[in-house]
Amino acid sequence: MTLQNLLRRGADDDIAIAAPGRPALDYRGLRTLMAETGAALNAAGIGRNDRVAIVLPNGPEMATCFLACASAVTSAPLNPAYRADEFEFYLTDLQSKALIVERGSKSPAVDAARTLGIPVIELVVAEGARAGQFTLDPGPAAGAACASPGPSEADDVAMVLHTSGTTSKPKRVPLSVANLCASAGHIAGTLQFTAADVGLNIMPLFHIHGLLAGLLAPLSAGSRVFCTPGFNALRFFTWMEEAKPTWYTAVPTMHLAIATRGKHNAAVLARHQLRFVRSSSSAMPPQLIGQLETMFRAPLIESYGMTESAHQMASNPLPPLARKPGTVGRAAGPEVRVRNEDGSFAAAGEPGEIVIRGPNVTSGYENNEKANAEAFVDGWFRTGDQGVMDAEGYLSITGRLKEIINRGGEKVSPREIDEILLDHVSVAQVIVFGAPHKRLGEEVAAMVVLHEGHECEERELQQFVAKRVAAYKVPKKILFVDELPKGATGKLQRIGLAQRIGLGFGSYVAGEF
């Protein structure tokens, strides 16, 4: 399977890509654009498996540029918010053969590329162009010889992304054309996409969630994707009016912002009932699931994904099959098991590490034998997540193994305490994390955002938690903040949080409490 084959399902005259205030691009136009872009890259001396970094703002051109590059070269989407030294690191680490930016871009990526001697290719959008339509200006690179021209094949690397690098240097994750095609098929099958579906994409398109679930999977089924400039809670319901979506996917922090504004947009919600809402990339509080399902009059499908699996690994199913809030559903593509420390597989209800294998899973990190030796065992990829699978195959994630708080030998799952605190009437958002402790090694801490107009004291929340769990699980310190710290994709980051904010017990970290 190639990406060209994957995207043949859409009828020529059906809309593939739409965007706010722009004429839409049909599937005929998308396929033509992909072929022309591949030819332009080949003419610049860039072919299959050559790395091309893409630094573009979220929107239809980012979507189509990714599709075109992934089908002819190796695409490497980068976060436009990176600073100069970050761009220099990623461009060097990728061994980029070119950088694509929009014409007139002031991104520090341009200076970084020129410093490194990497050609800069400008993406040009003509006035009045359809959503996603562009041409490439390769500049001096035009006319260079290309060693491997033509469309990418199944075993070629379609995309390289980096892991988040929360606790170590980011690792390169190569994903083949076959990996992407398999994952797109898994997601499309799980969500039962058809040509009648319209997805409202608010996810960033430098991240696996947006690229696969938000873009490639629906296009593989001939659906329409409405590409926004990125998440904006104030504009979400305006986009709903224009796009008339049947679904959208997001991370929990985005869902929360949307839910908060729902009561102000009752008329829009009444006019546009969704077929489903999807959530992935981090844990979805059960309380928020119920709120969104009531608001949208649609099921919320929580899924489980990661970069190394080209996104989806497990998912709750659509009705009439059972959804189990608090779980990430059943295996939805690759094989999923829970593994004990001794290598055996855990029985139903027993905790262990979640492992996966399947056609969507990367073959291994690039040039990192140590990481591969740790991550792959007996043909299975170790996710680093701790979980429990019930007798019906529904998987509950109890935390990242590295996130589990070890308080003097007593293990605390931060997600368990998250959900208890969220039951308090005054708590809107929370993140529980481990903070260094001189004697115990780690102690439980939390950051909390209160609902507007509510007041609450630390002691009140501690007593609230203490009524439901053992004393050692009660947060020793609770910080009240206006906003929780998030990564570039809106995902909450527990690992290293105490160190980043200078929080600790005893003398481990400056700013002790």
C-alpha positions as CSV (number, residue, x, y, z in Angstrom):
1,M,0.0,0.0,0.0
2,T,1.2,3.5,-0.8
3,L,-0.2,6.9,0.2
4,Q,-1.3,7.4,-3.4
5,N,-3.3,4.2,-3.3
6,L,-4.7,5.1,0.2
7,L,-6.1,8.3,-1.0
8,R,-7.8,7.0,-4.1
9,R,-11.1,6.3,-2.4
10,G,-12.3,9.9,-2.5
11,A,-14.4,10.7,-5.5
12,D,-12.8,13.3,-7.8
13,D,-15.4,15.9,-7.3
14,D,-15.9,15.4,-3.5
15,I,-14.3,17.9,-1.2
16,A,-11.1,16.7,0.5
17,I,-9.7,19.9,2.2
18,A,-11.7,22.9,3.4
19,A,-10.7,25.9,5.5
20,P,-12.4,29.0,7.0
21,G,-13.3,31.5,4.3
22,R,-11.6,29.6,1.5
23,P,-12.9,27.8,-1.5
24,A,-12.5,24.0,-1.0
25,L,-10.1,21.6,-2.7
26,D,-11.6,18.4,-4.1
27,Y,-9.9,15.0,-4.3
28,R,-9.0,15.4,-7.9
29,G,-7.1,18.6,-7.0
30,L,-5.5,17.0,-4.0
31,R,-4.1,14.1,-6.0
32,T,-2.9,16.4,-8.7
33,L,-1.2,18.7,-6.1
34,M,0.5,15.7,-4.5
35,A,1.9,14.5,-7.8
36,E,3.1,18.0,-8.8
37,T,4.7,18.6,-5.5
38,G,6.6,15.3,-5.6
39,A,7.8,16.2,-9.1
40,A,9.0,19.6,-7.9
41,L,10.9,18.1,-5.0
42,N,12.5,15.5,-7.4
43,A,13.5,18.4,-9.7
44,A,15.2,20.0,-6.7
45,G,17.3,16.8,-6.2
46,I,15.2,15.5,-3.3
47,G,13.7,12.0,-3.5
48,R,12.5,9.0,-1.5
49,N,13.9,8.8,2.0
50,D,15.5,12.3,1.8
51,R,14.5,14.3,4.9
52,V,12.5,17.5,4.3
53,A,11.7,19.6,7.4
54,I,8.3,21.4,7.2
55,V,7.7,24.6,9.3
56,L,4.3,26.0,8.4
57,P,1.5,27.4,10.4
58,N,-1.5,25.1,11.1
59,G,-4.0,25.1,8.3
60,P,-4.8,23.6,4.9
61,E,-1.4,24.2,3.3
62,M,0.4,22.4,6.2
63,A,-2.0,19.5,5.7
64,T,-1.5,19.2,2.0
65,C,2.2,19.8,2.2
66,F,2.6,17.0,4.7
67,L,0.6,14.6,2.5
68,A,2.6,15.5,-0.6
69,C,6.0,15.2,1.2
70,A,5.1,12.0,2.9
71,S,4.1,10.4,-0.4
72,A,7.4,11.3,-2.2
73,V,10.2,12.1,0.4
74,T,10.5,11.8,4.1
75,S,8.5,14.5,5.8
76,A,9.6,16.0,9.1
77,P,7.0,18.4,10.5
78,L,8.4,20.7,13.2
79,N,6.6,22.8,15.7
80,P,6.6,26.4,14.4
81,A,7.0,27.7,18.0
82,Y,10.5,26.3,18.4
83,R,13.3,28.8,19.0
84,A,16.4,29.2,16.9
85,D,18.6,26.8,18.9
86,E,15.8,24.1,18.8
87,F,15.5,24.4,15.1
88,E,19.2,24.1,14.7
89,F,19.2,20.9,16.8
90,Y,16.3,19.3,14.9
91,L,17.5,20.2,11.5
92,T,20.9,18.8,12.3
93,D,19.6,15.7,14.0
94,L,17.3,14.9,11.0
95,Q,20.1,15.5,8.5
96,S,17.5,17.6,6.6
97,K,18.1,17.9,2.9
98,A,15.7,20.9,2.7
99,L,13.4,23.1,4.7
100,I,9.9,24.1,3.5
101,V,8.5,27.4,4.8
102,E,5.8,29.8,3.5
103,R,7.0,32.6,1.3
104,G,8.1,35.6,3.4
105,S,8.4,33.5,6.6
106,K,10.2,35.2,9.5
107,S,10.6,31.9,11.4
108,P,14.0,31.4,13.1
109,A,14.1,28.1,11.2
110,V,15.1,30.0,8.1
111,D,18.2,31.4,9.7
112,A,19.0,28.1,11.3
113,A,18.8,26.3,7.9
114,R,21.0,28.9,6.2
115,T,23.5,28.7,9.0
116,L,23.6,24.9,8.4
117,G,23.8,25.2,4.6
118,I,20.3,23.6,4.2
119,P,18.4,24.8,1.1
120,V,15.2,26.7,1.9
121,I,12.2,26.0,-0.3
122,E,9.4,28.5,-0.3
123,L,5.7,27.4,-0.4
124,V,3.7,29.9,-2.4
125,V,-0.1,30.3,-2.1
126,A,-1.6,32.3,-5.0
127,E,-4.3,34.9,-4.3
128,G,-7.7,33.2,-4.3
129,A,-6.2,29.7,-4.2
130,R,-8.3,26.8,-3.0
131,A,-7.7,25.6,0.5
132,G,-4.4,23.7,0.6
133,Q,-3.4,24.6,-2.9
134,F,0.2,25.8,-3.4
135,T,3.4,25.7,-5.5
136,L,7.0,25.2,-4.4
137,D,9.8,27.6,-5.3
138,P,13.0,25.6,-4.8
139,G,15.2,28.6,-5.5
140,P,18.8,27.7,-6.4
141,A,18.1,24.0,-5.8
142,A,16.1,23.7,-9.0
143,G,17.5,21.3,-11.6
144,A,19.6,19.2,-9.1
145,A,20.0,15.5,-9.8
146,C,17.7,13.2,-7.8
147,A,18.9,9.7,-6.9
148,S,15.5,8.2,-6.0
149,P,12.7,9.9,-7.8
150,G,9.0,8.9,-8.0
151,P,6.4,8.1,-5.4
152,S,7.4,6.5,-2.1
153,E,6.9,2.8,-1.7
154,A,5.6,0.9,1.3
155,D,9.0,0.3,3.0
156,D,10.2,3.9,2.5
157,V,10.2,6.3,5.5
158,A,7.2,8.6,5.1
159,M,7.8,10.7,8.2
160,V,10.2,11.2,11.1
161,L,9.0,12.6,14.4
162,H,10.8,13.1,17.6
163,T,9.7,11.9,21.0
164,S,8.9,14.6,23.5
165,G,12.3,14.2,25.2
166,T,10.8,15.0,28.7
167,T,13.5,13.2,30.6
168,S,16.2,12.7,27.9
169,K,17.4,13.8,24.5
170,P,14.5,13.4,22.0
171,K,14.6,10.1,20.0
172,R,13.9,10.0,16.3
173,V,10.9,7.8,15.4
174,P,10.8,6.8,11.7
175,L,7.4,5.8,10.4
176,S,7.2,4.0,7.0
177,V,4.5,4.5,4.4
178,A,3.2,1.1,5.4
179,N,3.0,2.2,9.1
180,L,1.0,5.3,8.2
181,C,-1.3,3.4,5.8
182,A,-2.0,0.7,8.5
183,S,-2.7,3.3,11.2
184,A,-5.0,5.3,9.0
185,G,-6.9,2.1,8.2
186,H,-7.2,1.2,11.8
187,I,-8.6,4.6,12.8
188,A,-10.9,4.9,9.8
189,G,-12.3,1.4,10.7
190,T,-12.7,2.2,14.4
191,L,-14.6,5.4,13.7
192,Q,-16.5,4.1,10.7
193,F,-15.6,7.0,8.4
194,T,-17.5,7.5,5.2
195,A,-17.6,10.1,2.4
196,A,-20.4,11.8,4.3
197,D,-18.2,12.7,7.3
198,V,-16.7,16.1,7.9
199,G,-13.9,16.4,10.5
200,L,-13.2,19.8,12.2
201,N,-9.5,19.6,12.7
202,I,-8.2,21.7,15.6
203,M,-5.1,19.6,16.4
204,P,-1.6,20.8,15.5
205,L,-0.3,19.2,12.3
206,F,3.2,18.7,13.6
207,H,2.0,16.0,16.0
208,I,0.9,12.4,15.3
209,H,-2.6,12.9,16.7
210,G,-3.5,15.6,14.2
211,L,-1.7,14.1,11.3
212,L,-3.1,10.6,11.5
213,A,-6.5,10.9,13.3
214,G,-7.3,14.4,12.2
215,L,-6.1,14.2,8.6
216,L,-4.9,11.0,7.0
217,A,-7.5,8.6,8.4
218,P,-10.6,10.5,7.3
219,L,-9.1,11.2,3.9
220,S,-8.4,7.5,3.4
221,A,-12.2,7.0,3.6
222,G,-13.0,9.8,1.2
223,S,-14.1,12.1,4.1
224,R,-13.8,15.9,4.2
225,V,-11.3,17.6,6.6
226,F,-11.9,21.2,7.6
227,C,-8.5,22.6,8.5
228,T,-8.4,25.4,11.1
229,P,-5.5,27.7,11.9
230,G,-5.2,25.8,15.2
231,F,-7.2,25.5,18.4
232,N,-9.1,28.6,19.5
233,A,-11.9,28.0,22.0
234,L,-13.4,31.4,21.1
235,R,-13.7,30.5,17.4
236,F,-14.6,26.8,17.7
237,F,-18.4,27.3,17.5
238,T,-18.0,29.7,14.6
239,W,-16.1,27.1,12.8
240,M,-18.8,24.6,13.6
241,E,-21.3,26.8,11.8
242,E,-19.1,27.0,8.7
243,A,-17.8,23.4,8.6
244,K,-21.0,21.6,9.7
245,P,-18.8,18.8,11.1
246,T,-19.9,15.3,12.0
247,W,-17.0,14.8,14.4
248,Y,-13.8,16.3,15.9
249,T,-10.8,15.0,17.8
250,A,-8.8,16.8,20.5
251,V,-6.9,16.4,23.7
252,P,-8.6,16.8,27.1
253,T,-7.4,20.4,27.8
254,M,-9.0,21.5,24.5
255,H,-12.2,19.6,25.3
256,L,-12.4,21.3,28.6
257,A,-12.1,24.8,27.0
258,I,-14.8,23.8,24.5
259,A,-17.1,22.5,27.3
260,T,-16.6,25.7,29.3
261,R,-18.0,27.8,26.3
262,G,-20.8,25.4,25.4
263,K,-23.4,27.1,27.5
264,H,-22.8,30.3,25.5
265,N,-23.4,28.5,22.2
266,A,-26.5,26.6,22.8
267,A,-28.0,27.6,19.4
268,V,-25.0,26.4,17.5
269,L,-25.1,23.1,19.4
270,A,-28.8,22.7,18.6
271,R,-28.2,23.1,14.9
272,H,-25.2,20.8,14.6
273,Q,-25.4,17.4,16.2
274,L,-22.2,15.4,15.9
275,R,-21.9,11.7,15.2
276,F,-19.2,11.4,17.9
277,V,-16.4,13.2,19.6
278,R,-13.0,11.7,20.0
279,S,-10.3,12.2,22.6
280,S,-6.7,11.0,22.8
281,S,-3.1,11.8,23.8
282,S,-3.8,12.0,27.5
283,A,-6.3,10.9,30.1
284,M,-9.8,12.2,29.8
285,P,-11.6,12.8,33.2
286,P,-14.8,10.8,33.4
287,Q,-16.6,14.0,34.6
288,L,-15.7,15.8,31.4
289,I,-16.7,12.9,29.3
290,G,-20.2,13.1,30.7
291,Q,-20.4,16.9,30.3
292,L,-19.4,16.7,26.6
293,E,-21.7,13.8,25.7
294,T,-24.6,15.8,27.1
295,M,-23.5,19.0,25.4
296,F,-23.0,17.5,21.9
297,R,-25.7,14.8,22.2
298,A,-23.1,12.3,21.0
299,P,-20.8,9.6,22.3
300,L,-17.2,10.5,23.3
301,I,-14.8,7.9,22.1
302,E,-11.6,7.9,24.2
303,S,-8.6,6.4,22.4
304,Y,-5.0,5.5,23.2
305,G,-2.1,6.4,21.0
306,M,1.6,7.3,20.8
307,T,4.1,8.4,18.1
308,E,5.8,5.0,18.0
309,S,2.6,3.3,16.9
310,A,1.7,6.0,14.3
311,H,-0.9,7.0,16.8
312,Q,-3.8,4.6,17.6
313,M,-3.3,1.5,19.6
314,A,-6.7,1.1,21.5
315,S,-10.1,2.8,21.3
316,N,-13.5,2.6,22.8
317,P,-15.9,1.5,20.1
318,L,-18.8,3.4,18.7
319,P,-22.4,2.5,19.7
320,P,-24.1,0.1,19.9
321,L,-21.0,-1.5,21.4
322,A,-20.1,-0.6,24.9
323,R,-18.0,2.4,25.9
324,K,-16.3,2.3,29.2
325,P,-15.4,5.7,30.6
326,G,-12.1,5.6,32.4
327,T,-10.8,3.1,29.9
328,V,-9.1,3.6,26.5
329,G,-11.2,0.8,25.1
330,R,-10.0,-2.3,23.3
331,A,-7.2,-3.1,20.9
332,A,-7.9,-1.1,17.8
333,G,-5.3,-2.1,15.2
334,P,-2.2,-3.6,16.8
335,E,-2.1,-6.5,19.3
336,V,-2.2,-5.1,22.8
337,R,-1.2,-7.0,26.0
338,V,-0.3,-6.3,29.6
339,R,3.1,-7.8,30.5
340,N,4.5,-8.7,33.9
341,E,8.1,-7.9,34.9
342,D,9.1,-11.5,34.4
343,G,8.0,-11.4,30.8
344,S,4.8,-13.3,31.2
345,F,1.4,-11.8,30.3
346,A,-0.8,-10.6,33.1
347,A,-4.2,-12.1,33.7
348,A,-7.4,-10.0,33.5
349,G,-7.4,-7.4,36.3
350,E,-3.7,-7.6,37.0
351,P,-1.5,-4.5,36.4
352,G,1.6,-4.5,34.3
353,E,3.3,-2.8,31.4
354,I,1.3,-2.3,28.2
355,V,3.1,-3.8,25.1
356,I,2.1,-3.7,21.5
357,R,3.0,-5.2,18.1
358,G,1.5,-4.7,14.7
359,P,1.9,-3.2,11.2
360,N,1.5,0.4,12.4
361,V,4.4,0.1,14.9
362,T,7.8,1.7,14.1
363,S,10.6,-0.7,13.4
364,G,12.8,1.1,15.9
365,Y,14.4,4.4,16.9
366,E,17.0,5.7,14.5
367,N,20.7,5.2,15.5
368,N,19.8,4.4,19.1
369,E,20.7,0.8,19.9
370,K,20.3,1.4,23.7
371,A,16.8,2.8,23.3
372,N,15.8,-0.1,21.0
373,A,17.2,-2.7,23.4
374,E,15.1,-1.2,26.2
375,A,12.0,-0.7,24.1
376,F,11.6,-3.9,22.2
377,V,11.3,-7.3,23.8
378,D,10.4,-10.6,22.0
379,G,8.9,-8.7,19.1
380,W,6.8,-6.5,21.4
381,F,7.2,-2.7,21.8
382,R,7.2,-1.6,25.5
383,T,5.0,1.5,25.7
384,G,6.2,2.6,29.2
385,D,2.6,2.8,30.3
386,Q,1.2,0.8,33.2
387,G,-2.2,-0.6,32.7
388,V,-4.9,-3.2,33.5
389,M,-7.0,-5.1,31.0
390,D,-10.4,-6.4,32.1
391,A,-12.0,-9.7,31.1
392,E,-13.7,-8.0,28.1
393,G,-10.4,-6.6,26.8
394,Y,-10.9,-3.0,27.8
395,L,-7.7,-1.4,28.8
396,S,-7.3,1.1,31.7
397,I,-4.1,3.1,31.9
398,T,-3.0,3.6,35.5
399,G,-0.1,5.9,34.6
400,R,3.3,6.2,32.9
401,L,5.8,3.9,34.6
402,K,8.0,7.0,34.9
403,E,5.2,9.0,36.3
404,I,4.3,6.6,39.1
405,I,5.2,8.3,42.4
406,N,7.4,6.2,44.6
407,R,6.8,7.6,48.1
408,G,9.2,5.7,50.3
409,G,8.3,2.4,48.6
410,E,4.6,3.1,48.5
411,K,3.5,3.5,44.8
412,V,0.9,6.2,44.0
413,S,-0.8,6.6,40.6
414,P,-1.2,10.3,39.9
415,R,-4.2,9.7,37.7
416,E,-6.1,8.2,40.7
417,I,-5.6,11.3,42.7
418,D,-6.4,13.5,39.7
419,E,-9.9,11.9,39.4
420,I,-10.6,12.3,43.1
421,L,-9.7,16.0,43.1
422,L,-11.9,16.6,40.0
423,D,-14.9,15.4,42.0
424,H,-14.5,18.4,44.3
425,V,-17.1,21.0,43.4
426,S,-14.5,23.8,43.2
427,V,-11.9,22.0,41.1
428,A,-11.8,22.6,37.3
429,Q,-8.4,21.2,36.4
430,V,-5.7,19.3,38.2
431,I,-2.4,17.6,37.7
432,V,-0.8,15.4,40.3
433,F,2.9,14.8,40.2
434,G,5.9,13.6,42.2
435,A,8.2,16.1,43.9
436,P,11.6,15.2,45.3
437,H,11.8,14.5,49.0
438,K,15.0,14.3,51.0
439,R,14.0,11.2,53.0
440,L,11.2,9.5,51.0
441,G,12.6,10.0,47.6
442,E,9.3,11.4,46.3
443,E,6.2,13.1,47.8
444,V,2.8,13.7,46.2
445,A,2.1,17.2,45.0
446,A,-0.6,18.8,42.9
447,M,-1.5,21.9,40.9
448,V,-5.1,22.9,40.8
449,V,-7.2,25.4,38.8
450,L,-10.4,26.4,40.5
451,H,-13.7,27.0,38.7
452,E,-14.3,30.7,38.1
453,G,-15.8,32.4,41.2
454,H,-14.8,29.5,43.6
455,E,-12.5,29.7,46.6
456,C,-10.9,26.8,48.3
457,E,-8.0,26.2,50.7
458,E,-5.3,23.6,50.4
459,R,-6.4,21.9,53.7
460,E,-10.0,21.5,52.4
461,L,-8.8,19.6,49.3
462,Q,-6.4,17.5,51.3
463,Q,-9.2,16.4,53.7
464,F,-11.4,15.7,50.7
465,V,-8.8,13.3,49.2
466,A,-8.1,11.8,52.6
467,K,-11.7,10.6,52.9
468,R,-11.2,8.3,49.8
469,V,-7.6,7.1,49.9
470,A,-4.8,6.1,52.2
471,A,-3.0,8.9,53.9
472,Y,0.2,8.4,51.9
473,K,-1.6,9.2,48.7
474,V,-2.8,12.6,49.9
475,P,-0.9,15.5,48.2
476,K,1.5,17.1,50.7
477,K,1.4,20.3,48.8
478,I,-1.3,21.8,46.6
479,L,-0.5,24.8,44.4
480,F,-3.4,27.0,43.1
481,V,-2.7,28.3,39.6
482,D,-4.6,30.1,36.8
483,E,-3.4,27.6,34.2
484,L,-1.8,24.2,34.2
485,P,1.6,23.8,32.4
486,K,1.2,22.1,29.0
487,G,3.3,21.0,26.1
488,A,3.1,22.3,22.5
489,T,0.2,19.9,21.7
490,G,-1.8,20.8,24.8
491,K,-0.8,17.7,26.7
492,L,-0.2,18.0,30.4
493,Q,3.4,17.0,31.4
494,R,3.9,15.5,34.8
495,I,7.5,14.2,34.3
496,G,10.0,16.8,35.5
497,L,7.3,19.3,36.5
498,A,8.5,19.7,40.1
499,Q,12.0,20.5,38.8
500,R,10.7,23.0,36.2
501,I,8.8,25.0,38.9
502,G,11.5,24.6,41.6
503,L,9.4,22.5,43.9
504,G,10.7,19.9,46.4
505,F,10.8,18.7,50.0
506,G,14.0,18.9,51.9
507,S,17.1,20.1,50.1
508,Y,16.7,18.3,46.7
509,V,15.3,21.3,44.8
510,A,15.6,25.1,45.5
511,G,12.4,26.7,46.5
512,E,11.4,24.0,48.9
513,F,8.1,24.2,50.7
